[in-house]
Amino acid sequence: MKRMQSGLLLAVAAFGCLAMGGCVIAPPRARVVAVAPVQVWVPGCWYGGVWVRGHWRYR
């Protein structure tokens, strides 16, 4: 019984190592063709003790 438990523990440990060290496969990003520049909101922030309000910028 003890030999079976140690074998099972070894198998679980080996599976854990293989599962943690595997490769992560992610699908490629879709290419987005922008016809016109896209507006992005830049939030306000503190700069030198002065609040600088947010603004739109093009990306």
C-alpha positions in Angstrom: 0.0 0.0 0.0 2.8 2.4 0.9 4.6 1.6 -2.4 1.4 2.4 -4.3 1.0 5.7 -2.5 4.6 6.7 -3.3 4.1 5.8 -6.9 0.9 7.8 -7.1 2.6 10.8 -5.4 5.5 10.6 -7.9 3.0 10.5 -10.8 1.1 13.5 -9.5 4.3 15.4 -9.0 5.5 14.6 -12.5 2.2 15.7 -14.0 2.3 18.9 -11.9 5.7 19.8 -13.3 4.7 19.1 -16.8 1.5 21.1 -16.4 3.3 24.1 -14.9 6.1 24.2 -17.5 4.0 23.9 -20.6 3.7 26.4 -23.5 1.0 28.9 -23.6 -0.6 29.0 -27.1 -2.5 32.2 -27.9 -4.2 33.0 -31.2 -2.6 35.8 -33.2 -4.0 39.3 -33.0 -6.4 40.4 -35.7 -5.0 43.1 -37.9 -7.1 46.2 -37.7 -6.9 48.5 -40.7 -7.8 52.0 -39.5 -9.1 54.2 -42.3 -9.1 57.3 -40.1 -7.2 58.1 -36.9 -8.9 56.9 -33.7 -9.6 59.3 -30.9 -8.5 58.2 -27.4 -9.4 59.9 -24.1 -6.4 60.7 -22.0 -7.6 61.1 -18.4 -6.4 64.1 -16.2 -3.5 63.8 -13.8 -1.5 65.7 -11.2 1.6 67.3 -12.7 3.9 69.4 -10.4 1.1 70.0 -7.9 -1.3 71.2 -10.6 -4.3 69.3 -12.0 -4.0 68.9 -15.7 -7.4 68.0 -17.2 -8.1 65.2 -19.6 -8.1 65.6 -23.3 -8.7 63.7 -26.6 -5.7 62.7 -28.7 -5.4 60.8 -31.9 -3.8 57.4 -32.1 
